[in-house]
Structure formats: structure tokens, C-alpha cells
């Protein structure tokens, strides 16, 4: 019994370690968030809460993205064609509300 205990602890540590390692398709995006690419020419990646998607101002940006790109985004992620400073201004207002 004393011999099995260390092996059980080792297996438990391996299981915990596997659960805490993020999967490759998450790419550093925490749960409840989405990565978006912002910019007209040079795009910068932002990670925003999913709750922003329901806000009317953010929905307007998504509508613009839909009209410009449809469902084929050049970066493979959600691309929003607006200036970076406009996006930062909007998200800072959404964060305080």
C-alpha cells in the first residue's frame, strides 16, 4: 500500500498538469473572450469579453466587418475594419459601463 501511494500522486499530478495546459486552438484567449483583429491596413490583435458582442456600438462594428469581409476574414479570425484608436475608445467606454 505504501508503494502505490507515490504512483497515485504522480498520476494525479500528471492529470492536473494536462488539464491546466491550454489547448493549441485557444491561442491565449481566456474563456469568455474572443480575439479580434482591428485596423484598416495593419491589424492589431485584441482580446475582448464576449459580452461586448451584444452591445449596439460593437454590433455596428460587426455589421461593418460583415459588409466588408463577409465570412472570409483575411487573418482567419474576426477582423474589424476600423481605426485602432476608435476601437480602443469604444472598448474603454464598454469596460466602464
trRosetta pair geometry for C-beta under 8 A, 3 or more apart (Angstrom, degrees):
i j d omega theta_ij theta_ji phi_ij phi_ji
1 4 6.0 -54 -151 31 34 109
1 5 7.0 46 153 -33 63 99
2 5 6.0 -41 -154 13 35 118
3 6 7.3 -57 -172 29 37 100
3 7 7.4 21 145 -4 65 112
4 7 5.7 -68 -157 45 45 109
4 8 5.9 46 150 -25 79 107
5 8 5.7 -55 -145 34 30 111
5 9 6.5 30 157 -17 64 105
6 9 5.6 -55 -148 37 34 112
6 10 6.3 37 153 -22 66 105
7 10 5.5 -49 -146 35 34 115
7 11 6.4 35 154 -18 65 103
8 11 5.8 -53 -148 37 32 110
8 12 6.3 33 153 -20 65 107
9 12 5.6 -54 -146 37 32 113
9 13 6.3 33 154 -20 65 105
10 13 5.8 -54 -150 34 30 111
10 14 6.6 30 152 -19 63 105
11 14 5.7 -55 -150 35 33 112
11 15 6.5 34 153 -20 66 104
12 15 5.7 -53 -149 34 33 111
12 16 6.4 31 154 -16 65 105
13 16 5.8 -54 -147 38 32 110
13 17 6.2 34 154 -21 65 108
14 17 5.6 -53 -145 37 30 113
14 18 6.4 32 155 -20 64 104
15 18 5.9 -54 -149 34 30 110
15 19 6.5 27 153 -17 63 108
16 19 5.8 -59 -150 37 32 110
16 20 6.4 20 157 -14 67 111
17 20 6.1 -63 -145 39 29 104
17 21 6.6 33 157 -28 65 104
18 21 6.1 -51 -147 24 31 111
22 26 4.8 -101 178 60 111 138
22 28 7.2 105 111 -78 166 40
23 26 5.2 103 64 -10 77 103
24 27 7.5 32 168 -61 46 66
26 29 5.4 -142 177 48 73 80
27 35 6.8 -39 92 -24 121 156
28 47 7.6 -107 119 -69 88 148
29 33 5.3 -148 -177 91 87 103
29 34 6.8 28 -166 -126 138 20
29 35 5.1 -101 -87 -37 128 100
29 47 5.6 -172 -122 -129 79 120
30 33 5.0 60 65 16 77 126
30 47 7.3 91 21 164 83 139
32 49 6.2 -15 142 -143 91 80
32 50 5.6 -115 -175 10 53 110
32 51 7.9 7 178 -21 97 89
33 47 5.0 38 159 173 134 96
33 48 6.3 163 -155 84 88 26
33 49 5.6 -60 -101 -100 74 39
33 50 6.4 -138 -101 -31 19 77
34 47 7.2 172 83 -150 28 61
34 48 6.2 -25 61 64 77 76
34 49 8.0 39 16 149 78 12
34 50 5.6 94 -19 -88 105 74
34 53 7.3 53 19 -52 146 119
34 78 6.6 23 154 22 119 141
35 45 5.8 -10 -170 -167 107 104
35 46 7.2 155 -154 81 57 39
35 47 5.3 -32 -95 -96 68 75
35 77 5.5 -52 101 -160 102 148
35 78 7.2 151 95 37 58 94
36 45 7.4 153 81 -151 36 55
36 46 5.4 -20 64 64 85 90
36 47 7.9 155 18 -95 69 27
36 48 6.2 -9 11 14 117 114
36 77 6.8 -170 -120 139 30 112
36 78 4.7 -51 -114 91 78 105
36 79 7.3 149 -171 -100 73 21
36 80 5.5 23 171 -8 123 113
37 43 4.1 29 171 169 107 129
37 44 7.0 156 -154 71 63 27
37 45 5.6 -32 -97 -93 72 63
37 46 7.7 159 -95 19 23 73
37 73 7.5 138 41 171 122 127
37 75 4.8 63 -11 41 166 160
37 77 5.5 115 -16 81 107 111
37 78 6.9 165 19 88 76 50
37 79 4.6 -28 71 -108 106 72
37 80 7.0 168 81 21 50 68
38 43 6.3 142 63 -152 26 76
38 44 5.7 -32 62 60 84 80
38 45 8.0 148 16 -100 77 16
38 46 5.8 16 -2 2 121 119
38 79 7.8 170 -76 -159 30 56
38 80 5.0 -14 -104 66 75 102
38 82 6.4 -38 -158 62 94 78
38 84 5.5 117 118 -105 113 66
38 87 4.5 -34 -155 -23 152 172
39 42 5.3 -69 158 86 152 48
39 43 4.2 -166 48 -101 114 46
39 44 5.6 99 -35 6 126 76
39 81 7.7 -39 93 -131 28 46
39 82 7.8 -46 -80 73 16 39
39 83 7.3 34 -123 -136 52 31
39 84 5.5 4 -86 -56 86 93
40 81 5.8 67 -106 -165 61 80
40 82 7.3 -8 -57 -158 83 5
40 83 6.6 -14 -19 -80 106 59
43 75 6.1 -111 89 -55 157 144
43 79 6.4 -53 -126 -135 148 102
44 84 5.7 44 29 -111 130 126
45 77 7.6 48 -120 70 100 158
46 87 6.9 -169 -5 143 159 132
46 91 7.3 -137 169 -47 149 167
48 52 4.9 -37 151 22 123 150
48 91 6.0 -112 -113 -125 123 128
49 52 5.5 119 74 -15 76 94
50 53 5.7 -29 -177 4 58 118
51 54 6.2 -50 -171 26 52 109
51 55 7.7 60 139 -30 68 98
52 55 5.5 -45 -161 14 51 118
52 58 4.7 144 161 -86 86 169
52 91 6.9 -13 -121 -118 148 84
52 94 5.4 60 -117 156 98 158
53 58 6.2 -113 -109 117 23 131
53 59 7.3 79 178 -77 50 75
53 62 7.1 59 -143 -54 77 150
54 58 7.7 40 54 64 28 122
54 59 7.4 -4 -170 -55 17 111
55 58 4.4 73 69 16 98 108
55 59 6.6 -164 89 -14 46 88
55 94 5.7 -99 -38 -119 173 121
56 59 5.4 -54 -143 35 31 117
56 60 6.6 39 156 -26 63 98
57 60 5.8 -46 -156 24 32 114
57 61 7.2 31 147 -14 60 100
57 90 5.6 -165 138 -149 127 114
57 93 7.6 1 68 85 166 128
57 94 7.3 -147 66 -68 124 109
58 61 5.6 -50 -158 33 42 113
58 62 6.5 43 145 -19 68 103
58 90 6.8 142 -78 154 73 128
58 94 6.8 35 -45 -80 119 152
59 62 5.4 -52 -148 37 37 114
59 63 6.4 44 150 -24 67 101
60 63 5.6 -48 -149 31 33 115
60 64 6.7 36 150 -19 62 101
61 64 5.6 -51 -153 34 35 113
61 65 6.5 37 149 -19 65 104
61 80 5.1 16 165 -152 112 124
61 82 6.0 -69 -132 -13 106 140
61 87 7.4 94 -129 -106 154 87
61 90 7.2 139 -41 113 140 173
62 65 5.4 -51 -149 36 35 114
62 66 6.3 40 150 -23 66 103
62 78 8.0 -29 -119 -170 89 123
62 80 7.3 -55 -83 -105 47 103
63 66 5.6 -50 -149 33 32 114
63 67 6.5 32 152 -18 64 104
64 67 5.8 -55 -149 36 31 110
64 68 6.3 18 157 -10 65 110
64 80 7.2 67 80 -158 107 74
64 81 6.1 -125 136 58 109 93
64 82 7.0 71 95 -54 152 102
65 68 6.0 -63 -144 43 29 103
65 69 5.7 -25 177 29 69 112
65 73 7.8 1 180 -99 111 109
65 78 6.9 37 165 -176 160 81
65 79 6.1 163 -143 89 114 60
65 80 5.0 -66 -70 -109 125 55
65 81 6.2 153 -97 7 66 83
66 69 7.1 -75 -121 58 16 74
66 70 6.6 45 -168 -113 55 25
66 71 7.9 11 -132 -61 75 61
68 81 5.1 -2 46 6 169 147
69 72 6.2 -139 171 73 85 57
69 73 5.2 46 162 -96 149 62
69 74 7.2 -112 -128 -14 124 80
69 79 5.9 102 -42 66 164 112
69 81 7.5 157 -28 -29 106 116
73 76 6.4 -116 89 -5 97 5
73 77 6.1 -90 108 76 145 30
73 78 6.2 -135 -79 -113 166 21
73 79 4.4 158 -155 4 111 106
74 79 6.3 24 38 -36 81 162
75 79 5.5 128 22 -71 110 114
80 87 6.6 118 99 -100 134 129
82 86 4.9 -95 155 80 115 130
82 87 5.6 137 88 -54 112 94
83 86 4.5 91 65 3 89 106
83 87 7.1 -161 93 -6 47 86
84 87 5.7 -58 -151 38 34 112
84 88 6.3 32 154 -18 68 107
85 88 5.7 -51 -143 38 33 111
85 89 6.3 39 154 -23 64 105
86 89 5.7 -54 -151 35 29 114
86 90 6.5 28 153 -18 64 106
87 90 5.8 -55 -148 36 31 110
87 91 6.3 21 159 -11 66 109
88 91 6.0 -57 -141 42 29 104
88 92 6.1 30 158 -20 64 108
89 92 6.0 -58 -147 35 25 109
89 93 6.6 23 154 -17 62 106
90 93 5.9 -59 -154 36 31 109
90 94 6.4 26 152 -17 67 107
91 94 5.4 -51 -143 38 37 112
91 95 6.1 44 154 -27 67 103
92 95 5.6 -48 -145 30 32 116
92 96 6.8 24 157 -13 62 105
93 96 6.2 -62 -152 39 31 103
93 97 6.5 23 155 -19 66 112
94 97 5.9 -62 -145 36 33 108
